[in-house]
Amino acid sequence: MSGTITHLARGSLLVRSVLYLLAAAMFAMGLLAFVEDQLSGQGSLSAGAILAGVMGPLLVWWELGSGILRLRTAVLGGAWIRVDDIGVHYRVAADTALYLGLHRMAEGTVRWNEIQETTYYRMTYGGITTRRMVYLVHPDKSITAIDLYPFKESIQDVLAAITAARPKASKPSTGAEPAGSPA
């Protein structure tokens, strides 16, 4: 199987971007209320107030960056994972809010002979999956991680498509046969 193995989940990305942007607006309003109270002299400098003053800008930045990233990915598209006889090709924006979602897309190719193993990473909070990644493990144990947040396909579907596309000659040895033994 060759070609694109993932498809953008535009609807899901748009809904999540709106939710992140609404959360950013809510945190920003809370931060503005805190600053106004402090400037007017009505607010007390309690531990909660100090925590809100320190964490407020960080929460606004993170929520705003996550919302912009998902909105940009949904509107502009351009994220994909493809497989062919050469290897696995990917183009996806890293799921980070540090650059407010405005950084370049990460893209690259991992050749079949550079992939020792394919596996995945899933982060859950309270049973809800919050992060999905496919790991392409290299012989030196370094990892190429491809974030799956913008795609419809499940981790198992992506791994199955990568495994099915891998040429038979490039499949890694399981290590069960001793070197030099006849097949």
ROMI-122730 format. One line per 10 residues: number of its first residue (from 1); their letters; for each residue x, y, z of C-alpha. Coordinates in Angstrom, 3 decimals, padded with zeros to 6 digits. Layout:
BEGIN
NUM = A = X/Y/Z  ... .
REM end
This chain:
BEGIN
1 = MSGTITHLAR = 000.000/000.000/000.000  001.432/003.355/-001.031  000.074/006.845/-000.652  -001.462/009.001/002.031  -002.553/006.992/005.059  -004.070/009.839/007.096  -006.802/012.410/006.573  -007.352/015.672/008.438  -010.142/015.755/011.001  -011.138/019.325/010.063 .
11 = GSLLVRSVLY = -014.387/019.366/012.034  -012.745/018.102/015.200  -009.861/020.556/014.791  -012.271/023.495/014.359  -014.310/022.524/017.436  -011.178/022.086/019.551  -009.742/025.389/018.323  -012.919/027.235/019.338  -012.843/025.584/022.779  -009.170/026.490/023.297 .
21 = LLAAAMFAMG = -009.773/030.092/022.179  -012.791/030.422/024.499  -010.706/029.083/027.384  -007.966/031.590/026.523  -010.522/034.407/026.593  -011.860/033.199/029.946  -008.361/033.041/031.485  -007.550/036.478/030.016  -010.683/037.998/031.578  -009.774/036.464/034.936 .
31 = LLAFVEDQLS = -006.245/037.825/034.635  -007.537/041.294/033.754  -009.879/041.228/036.767  -006.911/040.256/038.982  -004.756/043.090/037.594  -007.606/045.589/037.976  -008.150/044.548/041.615  -004.453/044.879/042.363  -004.169/048.297/040.706  -007.255/049.665/042.445 .
41 = GQGSLSAGAI = -005.999/048.494/045.831  -009.095/046.383/046.479  -007.398/043.019/046.043  -005.330/041.358/048.731  -002.022/039.745/047.966  -002.866/036.213/049.100  -001.205/033.036/047.897  -004.107/032.481/045.491  -003.732/035.977/044.076  000.001/035.516/043.556 .
51 = LAGVMGPLLV = -000.615/032.131/041.909  -003.224/033.699/039.591  -000.818/036.492/038.698  001.972/034.060/037.834  -000.050/031.273/036.190  -002.598/033.496/034.415  -000.311/034.662/031.594  001.033/031.126/031.105  -002.463/029.656/030.842  -003.578/032.369/028.417 .
61 = WWELGSGILR = -000.487/031.806/026.244  -000.903/028.009/026.214  -004.648/028.077/025.451  -004.237/030.769/022.778  -001.349/028.903/021.127  -003.226/025.589/021.133  -006.319/027.229/019.637  -004.389/029.026/016.892  -002.439/025.851/016.049  -005.596/023.782/015.585 .
71 = LRTAVLGGAW = -007.382/026.550/013.682  -004.411/027.004/011.354  -004.115/023.258/010.733  -007.864/022.930/010.042  -008.044/025.920/007.683  -004.727/025.608/005.846  -004.396/021.825/005.951  -001.133/020.464/004.642  -000.653/017.835/007.358  -000.244/014.217/006.221 .
81 = IRVDDIGVHY = 001.545/010.919/006.651  002.447/009.020/003.469  004.159/005.714/002.826  005.846/004.334/-000.275  008.766/002.107/-001.294  011.257/004.598/000.174  009.780/004.918/003.658  007.444/006.992/005.798  006.991/010.657/004.853  005.302/013.073/007.239 .
91 = RVAADTALYL = 004.264/016.705/007.488  002.580/017.910/010.656  002.697/020.930/012.940  004.168/020.013/016.314  001.548/020.171/019.047  003.179/022.957/021.027  001.775/026.291/022.072  005.135/028.004/022.559  005.093/029.721/019.167  001.359/030.486/019.245 .
101 = GLHRMAEGTV = 000.868/027.894/016.519  002.689/030.000/013.951  005.873/027.974/013.475  006.752/025.923/010.402  005.384/022.468/009.797  007.755/019.648/010.738  008.338/017.388/007.794  010.678/014.620/006.861  011.231/011.140/005.548  012.294/008.092/007.492 .
111 = RWNEIQETTY = 013.616/005.353/005.196  012.556/001.771/005.784  016.127/000.680/006.584  016.205/003.346/009.330  013.125/001.938/011.098  013.741/-000.908/013.516  010.330/-000.826/015.184  007.046/001.069/015.040  005.162/001.679/018.237  002.922/004.330/019.763 .
121 = YRMTYGGITT = 002.456/006.650/022.712  -000.914/007.555/024.187  -001.455/009.981/027.066  -004.761/009.847/028.911  -006.283/011.861/031.731  -009.224/010.255/033.466  -009.631/007.799/030.598  -009.743/010.545/027.953  -006.979/010.407/025.355  -005.223/013.773/025.200 .
131 = RRMVYLVHPD = -002.205/012.930/023.049  -001.519/010.293/020.365  001.829/009.729/018.670  003.433/007.140/016.421  007.049/006.360/017.216  009.457/005.191/014.523  012.328/003.630/016.484  015.737/003.646/014.796  018.463/000.988/015.267  020.408/003.369/017.549 .
141 = KSITAIDLYP = 017.238/003.645/019.713  016.591/007.253/018.706  012.946/007.984/017.933  011.068/009.953/015.291  007.749/010.931/016.873  004.814/011.871/014.638  001.909/013.568/016.416  -001.521/012.321/015.341  -003.697/015.125/016.788  -004.875/016.465/013.412 .
151 = FKESIQDVLA = -005.862/013.110/011.893  -009.054/011.036/011.835  -007.296/007.674/011.888  -006.634/005.789/015.102  -003.155/004.831/016.254  -003.829/001.206/015.313  -004.942/002.184/011.777  -001.801/004.255/011.196  000.499/001.528/012.565  -001.264/-001.131/010.468 .
161 = AITAARPKAS = -000.907/000.999/007.309  002.801/001.578/007.989  003.377/-002.124/008.636  001.442/-003.146/005.501  003.392/-000.693/003.322  006.806/-001.816/004.489  008.617/-003.795/001.763  009.229/-007.408/002.782  012.991/-007.166/002.188  013.391/-004.305/004.689 .
171 = KPSTGAEPAG = 011.565/-005.938/007.603  013.933/-006.118/010.564  015.083/-009.461/011.880  013.466/-010.649/015.076  016.836/-011.918/016.255  015.482/-015.491/016.571  017.766/-016.930/013.882  021.512/-017.013/014.508  023.568/-015.022/012.026  024.696/-017.051/009.004 .
181 = SPA = 022.249/-019.941/009.510  020.570/-021.318/006.386  016.958/-020.293/005.863 .
REM end
